[in-house]
Amino acid sequence: MKESESTPDTGIEIYISGRVQGVFFRQFTKDAAIDLGLTGYVQNLPDGRVRVVAEGSQEKLNKLIDKLHSGPSLANVENVDVNWYEPTEKFTDFHVRH
């Protein structure tokens, strides 16, 4: 597990739609975010989408976004909606919210 960055540059809130639940999308996202040293969380939404909130450097967040466009092998990503925001610095790790 890589150490997360001490002060994130920026944050993103992402909504991914398509076949993204029941295909290990949350674990895929968590693994990618931890590997990139990001903080935040991923969760399934009742409407079938996956929500990701992550903070870190813009470069690393862009790498995460690229990975989310394809997702794990069983996923079929139709749309990735990204909203950038000022970092809150309230996250200490990256986890799955249930």
C-alpha positions in Angstrom: 0.0 0.0 0.0 1.4 3.3 -1.0 1.3 6.3 1.3 -1.2 8.9 0.4 -0.1 12.4 -0.4 0.0 14.8 2.5 -1.7 17.8 0.8 -4.0 17.1 -2.2 -3.9 19.6 -5.0 -7.5 19.1 -6.1 -10.5 16.7 -5.8 -12.9 15.0 -8.1 -16.4 13.6 -7.8 -17.1 11.1 -10.6 -20.3 9.3 -11.6 -19.8 6.2 -13.7 -22.8 4.6 -15.5 -23.2 1.5 -17.6 -22.8 -2.1 -16.3 -20.7 -1.0 -13.3 -22.3 -2.8 -10.4 -21.7 -6.5 -9.6 -18.6 -6.5 -11.7 -15.9 -5.7 -9.1 -15.9 -2.0 -10.1 -15.5 -0.7 -6.5 -12.6 -3.0 -5.8 -11.0 -2.1 -9.1 -11.3 1.6 -8.3 -10.0 1.2 -4.7 -7.0 -0.7 -6.0 -6.2 1.9 -8.6 -6.7 4.8 -6.2 -4.4 3.2 -3.6 -1.8 2.5 -6.2 -1.9 6.1 -7.2 -1.7 7.4 -3.6 -5.2 9.0 -3.7 -7.6 9.4 -0.8 -11.4 9.3 -0.8 -14.0 6.6 -1.4 -16.1 4.6 -4.0 -19.7 3.5 -3.6 -22.6 2.0 -5.5 -25.6 4.2 -5.9 -29.2 3.0 -5.8 -29.7 4.1 -9.5 -27.0 1.7 -10.7 -24.2 4.1 -11.0 -20.9 4.2 -9.1 -19.8 7.3 -7.3 -16.1 8.1 -6.7 -14.8 10.9 -4.6 -11.0 11.3 -4.7 -8.3 13.8 -3.8 -4.7 14.1 -4.8 -2.6 15.6 -7.5 -4.3 16.5 -10.8 -1.9 14.2 -12.7 -2.8 11.2 -10.5 -6.5 12.0 -10.6 -6.4 12.1 -14.4 -4.7 8.7 -14.4 -7.6 7.4 -12.2 -10.1 8.9 -14.6 -8.4 7.1 -17.5 -8.6 3.8 -15.7 -12.3 4.3 -14.9 -13.2 4.8 -18.6 -12.5 1.1 -19.1 -13.0 -0.4 -15.6 -12.5 -4.0 -14.8 -12.9 -6.7 -17.5 -16.6 -7.5 -16.8 -17.7 -3.8 -16.8 -19.3 -1.9 -19.6 -18.7 1.8 -18.9 -21.1 4.0 -20.8 -20.4 7.4 -19.3 -17.9 9.0 -16.9 -19.1 12.3 -15.5 -16.3 14.2 -13.7 -16.7 17.3 -11.5 -13.5 19.0 -10.1 -13.6 20.7 -6.7 -11.2 22.3 -4.1 -9.8 19.5 -1.9 -11.4 19.1 1.6 -8.4 17.2 2.9 -10.8 15.2 5.2 -9.8 11.8 3.8 -6.9 9.7 5.3 -7.2 6.7 3.0 -9.2 5.3 0.1 -12.0 2.9 0.9 -15.3 1.3 -0.3 -18.4 2.8 1.2 -21.3 0.5 1.7 
